Amino acid sequence: MDLNIGTETRNEYMNLELQKGAYTLAKEIMLIKPGENVVISGDTASDKRVIDAVAGAVYSIGGIPTIINYATAPTVGLQPPAPIAAAVAKADVWIEFTYSYIMHSKAFRDAMDFGTRYICLTGMDVEMLVNTISRIDYATMIELGEYMKSVLEQTDEIIIKCPNGTNLVAHNRGRKIRHSGQIATKKGYPVMLGGQISWCPVESTINGTLVFDGAIFPPLELGKLNNPITLHLEKGKIVKVEGGAEAKIFENWLHGFNDDNMFRLAHYSLGFNPGVTKVTGRIVEDERVFGCMEFGIGSQGAAIMGEFWTAASHTDGIVLKPTMIFDGKVFEEEGIYLDEKARELCKKLGVQGY
């Protein structure tokens, strides 16, 4: 099984940059305070250097770090062993590095009900942490996300096109937008790595063709794609999957759950972390390739603020160079933002080409 992690194995590799990012994550993103119980979970596919650095940062600011490590599960979203479920259900803060992440499981929902502040950083290795946190102007990246959120909340018709064959039409009808790459200020509200906003248009209005050409994960057999996977959607549900061997793996994985909700499109997301310029096979990073779109399939959490449903699992796929048309106006064309305000913020972030 190829986990597509690509971890540099030297312990001293970018260790100073790693320490900076670990401190930023603990202090400035998760807002950990002295005396808080912090669970840091990983599995046997996680990068131990990242886990140890974050635990050290938590301890240095007065938090109480507890590291959990266990065998890598065969897929994501599975209920973990009972002691792990019990630990995360009572944590003030939970930082998940587990490759086969347990977000969307009952353990995750119990933690959210308890009020745990959570972030999913599945598969994060040293390079990912350095590129997406240590070297980023996080405040300006959040400002860009807030601007995109404001634009989308005033938009009804969303058309997504791409030279790869994507042609998807949907309507927001006043739906709210979730800025998932935020600071962890709210109890029981999951945040994600910075550089992403998410929402779901009214599910019954989603129709057309969606072509993943960057990455898709899970299943664990996939990751960075060699060939595109084409999905045909009617009223927010996948009715046909086309492509080569990877498409067949994906289709069989969906059918293997015997769960109709696994064929529902769960959310749209925009990726804009300037530290991510290409897909790597690490999905948290791939979802934030600058200018990309990511689409979730399967379980949809209440935080998306659309319909809410559970499914046996959840997967995410990437369209690398989308054209986004909002109420007839082109906001982005083939991966390049055309909106004037967005371009100003991209320039401030130091993104090449702006």
C-alpha positions as CSV (number, residue, x, y, z in Angstrom):
1,M,0.0,0.0,0.0
2,D,1.5,3.3,-1.1
3,L,0.7,6.0,1.4
4,N,2.0,8.8,-0.8
5,I,3.6,10.6,2.1
6,G,7.1,11.1,0.8
7,T,8.5,12.0,4.2
8,E,12.2,13.1,4.3
9,T,13.7,10.8,6.9
10,R,16.5,12.9,8.4
11,N,15.6,14.0,11.9
12,E,17.4,17.3,11.5
13,Y,15.6,18.1,8.2
14,M,14.2,21.7,8.5
15,N,14.1,21.3,12.3
16,L,14.1,25.0,13.0
17,E,11.4,25.8,10.5
18,L,9.4,22.8,12.0
19,Q,9.7,24.3,15.5
20,K,8.4,27.7,14.2
21,G,5.4,26.1,12.5
22,A,4.6,23.8,15.5
23,Y,4.5,26.9,17.8
24,T,2.4,28.8,15.4
25,L,-0.1,25.9,15.2
26,A,-0.3,25.5,19.0
27,K,-0.3,29.1,20.0
28,E,-1.7,31.2,17.2
29,I,-4.1,28.7,15.3
30,M,-5.4,26.4,18.0
31,L,-5.1,29.1,20.7
32,I,-4.0,26.6,23.4
33,K,-3.9,28.1,26.9
34,P,-2.0,26.9,30.0
35,G,-3.7,24.0,31.7
36,E,-5.6,22.8,28.7
37,N,-5.7,19.1,27.8
38,V,-4.4,18.6,24.3
39,V,-4.7,15.2,22.5
40,I,-2.3,14.8,19.6
41,S,-3.3,11.7,17.6
42,G,-1.3,9.9,15.0
43,D,-1.0,6.4,13.5
44,T,1.9,4.4,12.3
45,A,1.9,6.3,8.9
46,S,2.2,9.7,10.7
47,D,5.5,11.7,10.8
48,K,6.7,11.4,14.4
49,R,8.9,14.5,14.1
50,V,5.8,16.6,13.5
51,I,3.9,15.1,16.4
52,D,6.9,15.5,18.8
53,A,7.4,19.1,17.7
54,V,3.8,20.0,18.3
55,A,3.7,18.3,21.6
56,G,6.8,20.3,22.6
57,A,5.2,23.5,21.6
58,V,2.0,22.7,23.5
59,Y,4.1,21.9,26.6
60,S,6.2,25.1,26.3
61,I,3.0,27.3,26.4
62,G,1.6,25.5,29.4
63,G,-0.7,23.0,27.8
64,I,-0.9,19.3,28.8
65,P,0.0,17.2,25.7
66,T,-1.1,13.6,25.4
67,I,0.2,11.7,22.4
68,I,-1.8,8.8,20.9
69,N,-0.3,6.5,18.3
70,Y,-1.9,3.3,16.9
71,A,-1.9,1.1,13.9
72,T,-3.0,2.7,10.6
73,A,-6.6,1.7,9.8
74,P,-7.5,0.4,6.3
75,T,-9.6,3.4,5.5
76,V,-10.8,6.8,6.9
77,G,-13.7,7.6,9.2
78,L,-13.7,4.3,11.1
79,Q,-14.5,4.3,14.8
80,P,-11.2,4.1,16.6
81,P,-10.4,1.7,19.5
82,A,-12.4,2.6,22.6
83,P,-9.5,4.1,24.6
84,I,-8.8,6.6,21.8
85,A,-12.4,7.5,21.4
86,A,-12.6,8.1,25.1
87,A,-9.5,10.4,25.1
88,V,-10.6,12.6,22.2
89,A,-14.1,12.9,23.7
90,K,-12.8,14.7,26.7
91,A,-10.0,16.9,25.2
92,D,-10.0,20.6,25.3
93,V,-8.0,20.5,22.0
94,W,-7.5,17.7,19.6
95,I,-4.9,17.9,16.8
96,E,-5.3,14.9,14.4
97,F,-2.3,13.8,12.3
98,T,-3.7,10.3,11.8
99,Y,-3.3,9.3,8.1
100,S,-6.5,7.2,8.3
101,Y,-8.3,10.1,10.0
102,I,-11.3,9.5,12.2
103,M,-13.1,12.7,11.4
104,H,-16.8,12.0,10.6
105,S,-16.7,8.9,13.0
106,K,-18.8,8.7,16.2
107,A,-15.7,9.5,18.2
108,F,-15.3,12.7,16.3
109,R,-19.0,13.7,16.8
110,D,-18.7,13.0,20.5
111,A,-15.7,15.2,20.7
112,M,-17.6,18.0,18.9
113,D,-20.5,17.6,21.3
114,F,-18.1,17.9,24.2
115,G,-16.8,21.2,22.9
116,T,-13.4,20.1,21.7
117,R,-11.5,22.5,19.5
118,Y,-10.3,20.2,16.6
119,I,-8.1,20.4,13.5
120,C,-7.6,17.7,10.9
121,L,-4.0,17.6,9.6
122,T,-4.0,14.1,8.2
123,G,-0.7,12.9,6.8
124,M,1.1,16.1,7.6
125,D,4.9,15.7,7.4
126,V,7.7,18.2,8.0
127,E,7.6,19.7,4.5
128,M,3.8,20.2,4.6
129,L,3.9,21.9,8.0
130,V,6.8,24.2,6.9
131,N,5.2,25.0,3.5
132,T,1.6,25.6,4.7
133,I,2.2,27.2,8.1
134,S,5.8,28.2,8.9
135,R,6.4,30.2,5.7
136,I,2.9,31.6,5.2
137,D,1.4,35.0,6.1
138,Y,-1.5,33.4,7.8
139,A,-3.4,36.6,8.6
140,T,-3.4,37.7,5.0
141,M,-4.4,34.2,3.9
142,I,-7.4,34.4,6.3
143,E,-8.3,37.8,4.9
144,L,-8.4,36.4,1.4
145,G,-10.7,33.6,2.6
146,E,-13.0,36.1,4.3
147,Y,-13.2,38.1,1.1
148,M,-14.0,35.0,-1.0
149,K,-16.6,34.0,1.6
150,S,-18.3,37.4,1.3
151,V,-18.4,37.2,-2.5
152,L,-19.9,33.7,-2.5
153,E,-22.6,34.6,0.1
154,Q,-23.8,37.3,-2.3
155,T,-23.8,34.8,-5.3
156,D,-26.7,32.6,-6.4
157,E,-25.7,30.8,-9.6
158,I,-22.4,28.9,-9.5
159,I,-20.9,27.5,-12.7
160,I,-17.7,25.6,-12.6
161,K,-15.9,24.8,-15.8
162,C,-12.5,23.4,-16.8
163,P,-10.7,22.3,-20.0
164,N,-10.7,18.8,-18.4
165,G,-14.4,18.5,-19.1
166,T,-15.9,19.8,-15.9
167,N,-19.1,21.6,-16.4
168,L,-21.1,21.8,-13.1
169,V,-24.1,24.2,-12.5
170,A,-25.7,24.8,-9.1
171,H,-27.4,27.5,-7.1
172,N,-26.7,28.8,-3.6
173,R,-30.1,30.2,-2.7
174,G,-28.7,32.1,0.2
175,R,-26.5,29.3,1.6
176,K,-23.8,30.4,4.1
177,I,-20.1,29.8,3.4
178,R,-17.8,28.1,6.0
179,H,-14.3,29.5,6.3
180,S,-12.8,26.2,7.5
181,G,-9.2,27.5,7.5
182,Q,-9.8,29.8,10.5
183,I,-8.4,30.2,14.0
184,A,-9.9,27.8,16.5
185,T,-12.0,30.3,18.5
186,K,-15.1,28.2,18.9
187,K,-15.7,25.1,21.0
188,G,-17.0,22.1,19.2
189,Y,-16.3,23.6,15.8
190,P,-13.8,21.8,13.6
191,V,-11.2,23.9,11.8
192,M,-8.9,22.9,9.0
193,L,-5.6,23.9,7.7
194,G,-5.6,27.5,6.5
195,G,-6.3,28.2,2.8
196,Q,-9.8,26.8,2.3
197,I,-13.4,27.8,2.3
198,S,-16.3,25.3,2.0
199,W,-20.0,25.2,1.4
200,C,-22.6,23.3,-0.4
201,P,-25.0,24.8,-2.9
202,V,-28.6,23.6,-2.6
203,E,-28.0,19.9,-3.2
204,S,-30.9,19.3,-5.6
205,T,-29.6,22.1,-7.9
206,I,-26.2,20.5,-8.5
207,N,-26.1,19.0,-12.1
208,G,-23.5,18.3,-14.7
209,T,-20.0,16.8,-15.0
210,L,-17.2,16.9,-12.5
211,V,-13.7,15.7,-13.5
212,F,-11.0,15.2,-10.9
213,D,-7.6,15.7,-12.4
214,G,-5.4,16.4,-9.4
215,A,-5.9,13.9,-6.6
216,I,-8.6,12.0,-4.7
217,F,-8.4,10.4,-1.2
218,P,-9.5,8.0,0.1
219,P,-9.4,5.2,-0.9
220,L,-5.9,4.6,0.3
221,E,-5.0,3.0,-3.0
222,L,-5.4,6.5,-4.7
223,G,-4.0,9.9,-3.9
224,K,-2.2,11.8,-6.7
225,L,-4.0,10.9,-9.9
226,N,-2.3,9.6,-13.1
227,N,-5.5,9.9,-15.1
228,P,-8.7,11.9,-14.6
229,I,-11.9,10.5,-13.0
230,T,-15.2,11.7,-14.4
231,L,-18.4,11.9,-12.4
232,H,-21.8,12.6,-13.8
233,L,-24.2,14.2,-11.3
234,E,-27.9,14.7,-11.2
235,K,-29.5,16.6,-8.4
236,G,-26.4,16.4,-6.3
237,K,-25.9,12.6,-6.7
238,I,-23.3,10.7,-8.6
239,V,-25.1,8.6,-11.3
240,K,-22.1,7.5,-13.3
241,V,-18.3,7.2,-12.9
242,E,-16.0,7.1,-16.0
243,G,-12.3,6.8,-16.6
244,G,-9.5,4.2,-16.4
245,A,-8.2,1.9,-13.8
246,E,-8.2,4.6,-11.0
247,A,-11.8,5.4,-11.8
248,K,-12.7,1.8,-11.4
249,I,-10.9,1.6,-8.0
250,F,-12.9,4.7,-6.9
251,E,-16.2,3.4,-8.2
252,N,-15.7,0.0,-6.5
253,W,-14.8,1.8,-3.3
254,L,-18.0,3.8,-3.3
255,H,-20.1,0.8,-4.1
256,G,-18.3,-1.3,-1.4
257,F,-20.1,0.6,1.4
258,N,-23.6,-0.4,0.2
259,D,-24.6,3.2,1.3
260,D,-26.5,5.5,-1.1
261,N,-25.2,8.5,0.8
262,M,-21.7,7.7,-0.4
263,F,-22.8,8.9,-3.8
264,R,-24.0,12.4,-2.6
265,L,-21.9,15.5,-3.3
266,A,-21.2,16.9,0.2
267,H,-19.4,20.2,-0.4
268,Y,-17.5,22.5,-2.7
269,S,-14.3,24.1,-1.5
270,L,-11.8,26.7,-2.8
271,G,-8.1,26.1,-2.1
272,F,-5.7,29.1,-1.7
273,N,-2.7,28.3,0.5
274,P,0.2,29.9,-1.2
275,G,2.6,27.3,0.1
276,V,1.0,24.6,-2.1
277,T,1.7,24.8,-5.8
278,K,1.2,21.2,-6.9
279,V,-0.5,18.0,-5.7
280,T,1.5,15.6,-3.6
281,G,-0.9,12.8,-2.7
282,R,-1.4,14.2,0.8
283,I,-5.0,15.3,0.7
284,V,-4.9,18.1,3.3
285,E,-2.2,19.7,1.2
286,D,-3.8,18.9,-2.1
287,E,-7.1,20.5,-1.1
288,R,-5.2,23.8,-0.8
289,V,-3.3,23.9,-4.1
290,F,-3.5,27.6,-4.8
291,G,-6.4,28.3,-7.1
292,C,-7.8,24.8,-7.1
293,M,-11.3,23.5,-6.2
294,E,-12.0,20.5,-4.0
295,F,-15.2,18.6,-3.8
296,G,-16.3,16.3,-1.0
297,I,-18.4,13.2,-1.4
298,G,-20.1,11.1,1.3
299,S,-20.7,12.3,4.8
300,Q,-21.7,16.0,5.2
301,G,-21.2,17.6,8.6
302,A,-23.5,20.2,10.1
303,A,-20.7,22.8,9.9
304,I,-21.2,23.0,6.1
305,M,-24.6,24.6,6.9
306,G,-26.4,22.8,4.1
307,E,-28.3,19.6,4.5
308,F,-26.9,17.2,7.1
309,W,-26.4,13.5,6.7
310,T,-24.1,10.7,7.7
311,A,-22.5,8.2,5.4
312,A,-20.1,5.3,5.8
313,S,-17.2,7.4,4.8
314,H,-16.1,10.6,3.0
315,T,-13.7,11.4,0.2
316,D,-12.3,14.5,-1.4
317,G,-11.2,15.2,-5.0
318,I,-9.3,18.0,-6.7
319,V,-9.9,20.1,-9.9
320,L,-6.6,21.9,-10.4
321,K,-7.4,24.7,-12.8
322,P,-11.1,25.6,-12.6
323,T,-13.0,28.5,-14.1
324,M,-15.5,29.8,-11.6
325,I,-18.4,31.9,-12.9
326,F,-20.5,33.6,-10.2
327,D,-23.8,35.0,-11.4
328,G,-22.4,35.4,-14.9
329,K,-19.1,37.1,-13.8
330,V,-15.8,35.2,-14.1
331,F,-14.1,35.2,-10.7
332,E,-11.3,32.8,-11.7
333,E,-10.2,31.5,-15.1
334,E,-8.3,28.3,-15.4
335,G,-6.8,28.6,-11.9
336,I,-6.0,32.3,-12.1
337,Y,-8.1,34.8,-10.0
338,L,-9.4,37.7,-12.1
339,D,-11.3,39.5,-9.4
340,E,-9.5,42.7,-8.6
341,K,-9.6,42.5,-4.8
342,A,-8.6,38.8,-4.8
343,R,-5.6,39.7,-7.0
344,E,-4.5,42.4,-4.6
345,L,-4.5,40.0,-1.7
346,C,-2.7,37.4,-3.8
347,K,0.0,40.0,-4.5
348,K,0.2,40.7,-0.8
349,L,0.7,37.0,-0.1
350,G,3.6,37.0,-2.6
351,V,1.9,34.6,-5.0
352,Q,3.8,34.3,-8.3
353,G,2.0,35.9,-11.2
354,Y,0.0,38.5,-9.3
